[in-house]
Amino acid sequence: MDILQSLISFTSNPTNAILYWISAFGPFAYAPLFLVIFVETGVVFFPFLPGDSLLFAAGVFAQNGGFSLPVLVSVACIAAIVGDQCNFAIGSKLGKRIVRSGKIRFLTPERIEQTQNVLDRYGAFGVFVGRFMPFVRTFVPFLASSGGMKWGKFTLWNVLGGVTWATLFTTLGCVFGNIPFVQSHFELCAIAIIAISVVPVIVGVIRARMHTVAAE
């Protein structure tokens, strides 16, 4: 229950939530961090979990001594890669059935279209690109496998994307997290990170729709 409450708290105040993990779990504080990253991409039901801002906030504590940066990056990379592999397996077995059921509230037609646009435009490289897009990164493995992408091709880009994403955001937090402006406006900076990540999705959807209208 304590872990669940801390995960919920993180969505509203990531700094305090991670501080709680460190004080409550000590050297095992990496466990809830691993859990959030894994569940965000490993279970298609939880795309709302804040992976980008979580890694950035964790990177801040790596600089302050709460986390070891090499261990933090390693844990984040493993969680991201394993999570996507799990999601790919779910999609290959149950993907089409789950989409047809319409029972996943976050798996809306608009988000399916957004994700499919990424895969259609970039092919297997879309697995890498989608890693940097909130919500889309949860649905990319799921739709890629149900759409017939080969496991080996998916795994290659999953590993590259997971390592790049985890390393980038934790390092950004470690390098810039102690800047006074960032500390004073942490929530604003976290929102900015998410907004920047979403921009490619919005641009892709607009361009795809413009192309469809032009074709008509």
C-alpha positions in Angstrom: 0.0 0.0 0.0 2.9 2.4 0.8 4.4 1.9 -2.6 1.0 2.4 -4.3 0.4 5.7 -2.4 3.9 6.9 -3.3 3.2 6.2 -7.0 0.0 8.2 -6.8 1.7 11.0 -5.0 4.4 11.2 -7.6 2.0 12.3 -10.3 1.4 15.5 -8.4 4.7 16.0 -6.7 7.6 13.9 -8.1 10.3 15.5 -6.0 8.6 14.7 -2.7 7.6 11.2 -3.9 11.1 10.2 -4.8 12.4 11.7 -1.5 9.9 9.5 0.2 11.2 6.4 -1.7 14.7 7.2 -0.7 13.9 7.7 3.0 11.5 4.8 3.2 13.3 2.2 1.2 17.0 3.2 1.4 19.1 1.2 -1.1 15.8 -0.4 -2.3 14.5 2.9 -3.6 15.3 1.8 -7.1 12.4 -0.8 -6.8 9.5 1.6 -7.1 11.3 3.5 -9.8 11.7 0.3 -11.8 8.1 -0.5 -11.1 6.8 2.8 -12.5 8.9 2.6 -15.7 8.1 -1.1 -16.3 4.3 -0.7 -15.8 4.1 2.5 -17.9 5.2 0.6 -21.0 4.8 -3.0 -19.9 1.1 -3.0 -19.2 -1.1 -1.3 -21.8 -3.5 -0.1 -19.1 -1.2 2.5 -17.5 0.0 5.0 -20.2 -0.6 7.9 -17.8 2.3 7.1 -15.6 4.9 9.9 -15.8 8.0 8.2 -17.1 9.8 11.3 -18.5 9.4 13.5 -15.4 10.2 10.5 -13.2 13.6 10.0 -14.8 14.4 13.7 -14.7 13.5 13.9 -11.0 15.4 10.8 -10.2 18.4 12.3 -12.0 18.3 15.3 -9.7 18.7 13.0 -6.7 21.5 11.2 -8.4 23.5 14.4 -8.3 22.5 15.0 -4.7 23.6 11.5 -3.6 20.2 9.8 -3.1 20.9 7.6 -6.2 24.0 6.4 -7.9 23.8 7.6 -11.5 25.3 4.5 -13.1 22.9 2.3 -11.1 19.9 4.6 -11.8 20.6 4.5 -15.5 21.0 0.7 -15.5 17.7 0.2 -13.6 15.8 2.6 -15.9 17.2 1.0 -19.0 16.3 -2.5 -17.9 12.8 -1.5 -16.8 12.2 0.3 -20.1 13.4 -2.6 -22.3 11.7 -5.4 -20.3 8.5 -3.4 -20.1 8.3 -3.0 -23.9 9.1 -6.7 -24.4 6.3 -7.6 -22.1 3.9 -5.3 -23.9 5.0 -6.7 -27.2 4.1 -10.2 -26.0 0.7 -9.0 -24.8 0.0 -7.5 -28.1 1.0 -10.6 -30.1 -1.3 -12.8 -28.0 -4.3 -10.5 -27.2 -3.7 -7.3 -29.2 -6.5 -7.5 -31.7 -9.0 -8.9 -29.2 -8.2 -6.0 -26.8 -8.6 -3.3 -29.4 -11.9 -4.8 -30.6 -13.2 -4.9 -27.1 -12.9 -1.2 -26.6 -12.6 -1.8 -22.8 -9.3 0.1 -22.3 -10.3 3.7 -21.7 -7.0 5.2 -22.7 -6.8 3.2 -25.9 -9.0 5.6 -27.9 -9.3 5.6 -31.7 -7.4 8.9 -31.7 -4.4 7.4 -29.8 -4.5 4.3 -31.9 -4.3 6.5 -35.0 -1.4 8.6 -33.5 0.5 5.4 -32.7 -0.2 3.8 -36.1 0.9 7.0 -37.8 4.3 6.7 -36.1 4.7 3.1 -37.1 3.5 3.7 -40.7 5.8 6.6 -41.2 9.0 5.2 -39.6 8.5 1.4 -39.7 10.5 -0.4 -37.2 12.4 2.8 -36.4 9.1 4.0 -35.0 9.7 1.8 -32.0 12.7 4.1 -31.2 10.8 7.3 -32.0 7.8 6.3 -30.0 9.9 5.8 -26.9 10.1 9.6 -26.5 6.3 10.2 -26.9 4.1 9.9 -23.8 1.1 7.6 -24.2 2.4 6.6 -27.7 5.3 4.7 -26.2 2.9 2.5 -24.2 0.9 1.6 -27.4 3.8 1.2 -29.9 4.9 -2.3 -28.7 1.3 -3.4 -28.4 0.3 -2.3 -31.9 3.6 -3.3 -33.5 3.2 -6.9 -32.4 -0.5 -7.1 -33.2 0.4 -5.6 -36.6 2.9 -8.4 -37.4 6.3 -6.7 -36.7 9.0 -9.3 -36.2 10.3 -9.9 -32.7 14.0 -9.5 -33.6 13.5 -6.2 -35.4 11.3 -4.8 -32.6 13.9 -5.9 -30.0 16.7 -4.1 -31.7 15.0 -0.8 -31.7 13.5 -1.4 -28.3 16.9 -1.8 -26.8 18.3 1.3 -28.6 15.3 3.4 -27.7 15.2 2.3 -24.1 18.8 2.9 -23.4 18.8 6.3 -25.2 15.6 7.5 -23.4 16.6 6.3 -19.9 20.2 7.7 -20.2 19.1 11.0 -21.7 16.4 12.0 -19.2 18.3 10.8 -16.1 21.4 12.7 -17.2 19.4 15.8 -18.0 18.1 15.7 -14.4 21.5 15.2 -13.0 23.1 18.0 -15.0 20.3 20.6 -14.8 18.4 19.6 -11.7 20.3 21.7 -9.2 19.9 25.0 -11.2 17.9 27.3 -8.9 15.3 28.1 -11.6 14.7 24.4 -12.2 14.4 23.7 -8.5 12.0 26.6 -8.0 9.9 25.6 -11.0 10.3 21.9 -11.1 6.6 21.1 -11.9 6.8 23.6 -14.8 10.0 22.1 -16.1 8.5 18.6 -15.9 5.4 19.8 -17.9 7.8 21.3 -20.5 9.6 18.0 -20.9 6.3 16.2 -21.5 5.1 18.9 -23.9 8.3 18.8 -25.9 7.9 15.0 -26.2 4.3 15.3 -27.4 5.1 17.8 -30.2 6.3 15.1 -32.7 3.0 13.2 -32.2 0.9 16.3 -32.8 3.0 17.3 -35.9 2.7 13.7 -37.2 -1.0 13.6 -36.8 -1.6 16.9 -38.5 0.7 16.0 -41.4 -1.0 12.7 -41.8 -4.5 14.3 -41.9 -3.4 17.0 -44.3 -2.0 14.2 -46.6 -5.3 12.3 -46.3 -7.3 15.5 -47.2 -5.1 16.3 -50.1 -5.4 12.7 -51.4 -9.2 13.0 -51.3 
